[in-house]
Amino acid sequence: MKFSGTSSYVATQDLTVAVNAAITLERPLLVKGEPGTGKTVLAHEIANAVGAPLLEWHVKSTTKAQQGLYEYDAVSRLRDSQLGDERVKDINNYIRKGKLWQAFQMEQRPVLLIDEIDKADIEFPNDLLLELDRMEFHVYETGETVKAAQRPIVIITSNNEKDLPDAFLRRCFFHFIKFPDAQTMEDILKVHFGDIKERLLKEALSSFYNLREVPGLKKKPSTSELLDWIKLLLNEDIDPEVIRENDARKVVPPLHGALLKNEQDVHLFERLAFMNRR
């Protein structure tokens, strides 16, 4: 299996090296980077590129590692036993398989996405050490051991909201997705908007990168927000000259709601615009 990007995903050389290294080593690929740089989409594109099924486990603050293995519904079994339901005789009726169990059972090697692992409790990564390392776990209620038919391609994303344990990091291949430079971003935009006019593309990119460089910005706009902005510019048929005249370092760009996502940044640009007019 080799990954080199897809027709809808522009992968840099260092990213393709990281993906293929993780596949070769059969270790989870831990991907970090700014929100909106394509970390989650990467798992989808890898699955498409290698023709593998995709399983997604989106982690929340309340997610426990055990949920990725299985959950035993003892309450439902007790209720059914009180009602005389015949299902209670088979405990398997009350075991819900998690994403790891599903991945382990697949005949074809799947891609397993564990998305935003840093959202969960700090013990969450530690609780998965053995399972991700040995690719097996024990089901205490039935006494069986579930082993992976073949090691899935595991992609783990993190927004760096909290540090991950060293023991967990040691078992992963790590890659940090750098924010795309202007040329890479241009390639990305051409993939999504193949018919975009060159002049609009240049002016939008210039305005976007100027905006990101403004000091004091609380949240810099990401790739996904740039894509939304370009889509709006095309839909509203905004003249490139309008973007040129509204230098993002001096005034708020048109349709800025796609780029600026909090009132502090909007107020910052309004103050800059006022000072520029003076």
C-alpha positions in Angstrom: 0.0 0.0 0.0 1.4 3.4 -1.0 -0.2 6.8 -0.5 0.7 9.8 -2.7 -2.3 12.0 -2.3 -5.5 11.9 -4.4 -7.2 14.1 -7.0 -9.1 15.9 -4.3 -6.3 16.1 -1.6 -3.0 17.8 -2.1 -0.4 16.0 0.0 3.0 17.5 0.5 6.1 15.3 0.2 6.8 15.1 3.9 3.2 14.1 4.6 3.2 11.2 2.0 6.5 10.0 3.5 4.9 10.0 7.0 1.8 8.2 5.9 3.8 5.5 4.1 6.3 5.1 6.9 3.4 4.5 9.4 1.9 1.9 7.0 5.2 0.2 6.6 6.0 0.2 10.4 2.3 -0.8 11.1 2.2 1.9 13.8 -0.5 4.5 14.4 0.1 7.8 12.6 -0.3 10.7 15.0 -1.2 13.8 13.1 -1.1 17.3 14.6 -1.6 20.7 13.1 -3.8 23.8 13.2 -7.5 23.2 13.1 -8.7 23.1 9.5 -5.4 21.9 7.9 -7.0 18.6 6.7 -6.1 16.2 9.5 -9.4 14.4 9.6 -9.9 14.5 5.9 -6.5 12.7 5.5 -7.9 9.5 6.8 -10.7 9.6 4.3 -8.2 10.2 1.5 -5.9 7.4 2.6 -8.9 5.0 2.6 -9.9 6.2 -0.9 -6.3 6.0 -2.2 -5.6 2.4 -1.1 -9.2 1.2 -1.6 -9.7 0.4 2.1 -12.9 0.6 4.2 -12.9 3.5 6.7 -14.0 3.4 10.4 -14.3 6.7 12.3 -14.1 7.1 16.0 -14.8 10.7 16.9 -13.6 11.4 20.5 -15.4 13.7 22.8 -14.6 14.9 26.3 -16.8 12.2 27.8 -15.4 9.3 25.6 -13.8 6.4 27.4 -11.3 4.1 25.9 -13.5 1.1 26.7 -16.1 2.3 24.3 -13.6 1.8 21.4 -13.4 -1.9 22.4 -16.9 -2.8 23.5 -19.7 -1.9 25.9 -21.7 -4.4 28.0 -25.3 -3.3 28.6 -26.0 -5.0 32.0 -29.1 -2.8 32.6 -30.9 -4.0 29.5 -30.0 -7.6 30.3 -31.4 -7.2 33.8 -34.6 -5.6 32.5 -35.1 -8.4 29.9 -34.5 -11.0 32.5 -37.3 -9.5 34.6 -39.6 -9.7 31.6 -38.7 -13.3 30.8 -37.0 -12.5 27.5 -35.1 -15.4 26.0 -32.4 -13.2 24.8 -30.8 -13.0 28.2 -29.5 -16.6 27.8 -26.9 -15.3 25.3 -24.7 -12.5 26.8 -23.5 -11.6 23.3 -26.9 -9.9 22.7 -25.9 -7.2 25.2 -22.4 -6.6 24.0 -22.0 -3.6 21.7 -18.8 -3.8 19.6 -16.7 -0.7 19.4 -14.7 0.7 16.5 -11.5 -1.2 17.4 -13.4 -4.5 17.6 -15.1 -3.8 14.2 -11.7 -2.9 12.7 -10.1 -6.1 14.1 -12.8 -8.3 12.6 -12.6 -6.9 9.0 -11.3 -9.3 6.4 -9.9 -6.3 4.4 -7.3 -4.1 6.1 -9.3 -1.0 7.1 -8.3 2.6 7.9 -9.3 3.5 11.5 -9.6 7.2 12.4 -9.4 8.1 16.0 -10.3 11.8 15.7 -9.2 14.5 18.2 -7.8 12.2 20.8 -6.7 15.2 22.9 -10.4 16.0 23.7 -10.7 13.1 26.0 -9.3 12.6 29.5 -5.5 12.4 29.9 -5.8 8.7 30.8 -7.6 7.9 27.5 -4.4 7.4 25.4 -2.8 5.3 28.2 -5.9 3.0 28.3 -5.3 2.1 24.6 -1.6 1.4 24.8 -1.8 -2.4 25.0 -4.7 -2.7 22.4 -2.9 -0.5 19.8 0.4 -2.2 20.4 -0.7 -5.8 20.4 -3.8 -5.3 18.4 -5.8 -7.5 20.7 -8.0 -7.3 23.8 -9.9 -9.5 26.3 -13.7 -9.5 26.7 -14.2 -10.3 30.3 -17.9 -11.0 30.1 -17.4 -13.9 27.6 -13.8 -14.9 28.3 -12.8 -14.5 24.7 -9.8 -12.7 23.3 -10.3 -10.6 20.2 -7.3 -10.4 17.9 -7.0 -8.3 14.7 -7.1 -10.4 11.5 -4.6 -7.8 10.2 -3.4 -4.6 11.6 -5.6 -1.7 10.6 -4.0 1.6 9.3 -4.6 3.8 12.4 -4.7 7.6 11.9 -4.9 9.6 15.2 -5.5 13.3 15.1 -4.8 15.9 17.8 -5.3 19.7 18.0 -2.6 19.9 20.7 -5.1 20.9 23.4 -3.2 18.8 25.9 0.0 16.9 26.0 -0.1 13.2 25.2 1.7 10.6 27.4 5.3 9.7 26.4 4.5 6.0 26.4 1.7 6.6 23.9 3.9 8.8 21.7 6.6 6.1 21.6 4.1 3.8 19.9 3.2 6.2 17.2 4.8 7.7 14.1 4.4 11.5 14.4 3.8 14.1 11.8 2.9 17.8 12.2 1.0 19.3 9.2 2.6 22.7 8.6 0.3 25.4 7.4 0.4 25.4 3.6 2.7 28.0 1.9 1.2 30.2 -0.8 2.1 27.8 -3.7 0.7 24.7 -1.9 -2.5 26.7 -1.0 -2.8 27.7 -4.6 -2.6 24.0 -5.7 -5.3 23.2 -3.1 -7.6 25.9 -4.3 -7.2 24.8 -7.9 -8.3 21.3 -6.9 -11.5 22.6 -5.3 -12.1 25.5 -7.8 -10.7 24.4 -11.1 -12.3 27.2 -13.0 -11.3 30.1 -10.7 -9.8 33.1 -12.5 -6.1 33.6 -11.9 -6.6 37.2 -10.9 -9.2 36.5 -8.3 -7.1 33.6 -7.0 -4.0 35.8 -6.6 -5.8 38.7 -4.9 -7.7 36.3 -2.5 -4.5 34.5 -1.5 -2.7 37.7 -0.9 -5.5 39.1 1.2 -5.8 35.8 3.1 -2.1 35.6 4.0 -2.0 39.3 4.9 -4.9 38.7 7.3 -3.1 35.8 9.0 0.0 38.0 9.6 -2.0 40.7 11.5 -0.5 40.8 15.1 -2.9 40.2 17.9 -5.3 37.9 15.9 -6.9 35.5 18.4 -7.8 32.9 15.7 -6.0 32.8 12.4 -8.3 31.7 9.5 -7.6 28.1 8.4 -7.6 26.3 5.0 -11.2 25.2 5.4 -12.2 28.8 6.1 -10.3 30.0 3.1 -12.2 27.5 1.0 -15.5 28.8 2.3 -14.5 32.4 1.6 -13.5 31.6 -2.0 -16.8 29.8 -2.5 -18.6 33.0 -1.3 -16.5 35.3 -3.5 -17.3 33.2 -6.5 -21.0 32.9 -5.6 -21.3 36.7 -5.1 -19.1 37.4 -8.2 -16.8 39.7 -6.2 -14.5 41.8 -8.4 -10.8 41.1 -7.7 -10.3 44.9 -7.5 -12.6 45.0 -4.4 -10.3 42.6 -2.7 -7.2 44.5 -3.8 -8.7 47.8 -2.5 -9.6 46.1 0.9 -6.0 45.2 1.9 -6.5 42.7 4.8 -3.8 44.5 6.8 -5.8 47.7 6.7 -9.5 47.0 6.6 -11.9 44.1 7.0 -12.1 42.0 3.8 -15.5 41.4 2.1 -17.5 38.6 3.4 -15.2 38.4 6.4 -17.6 36.3 8.4 -16.1 33.2 6.6 -12.6 34.1 7.9 -13.0 35.8 11.3 -14.9 33.7 13.8 -14.9 35.8 17.0 -15.9 39.4 17.9 -12.4 40.2 19.2 -10.8 39.7 15.8 -13.6 41.6 14.1 -13.2 44.6 16.5 -9.4 44.4 15.9 -9.9 44.9 12.2 -12.5 47.6 12.7 -10.0 49.5 14.8 -7.3 49.0 12.2 -9.7 50.3 9.5 -10.6 53.3 11.6 -6.9 54.2 12.2 -6.1 53.7 8.5 -8.9 56.1 7.5 -7.5 58.7 9.9 
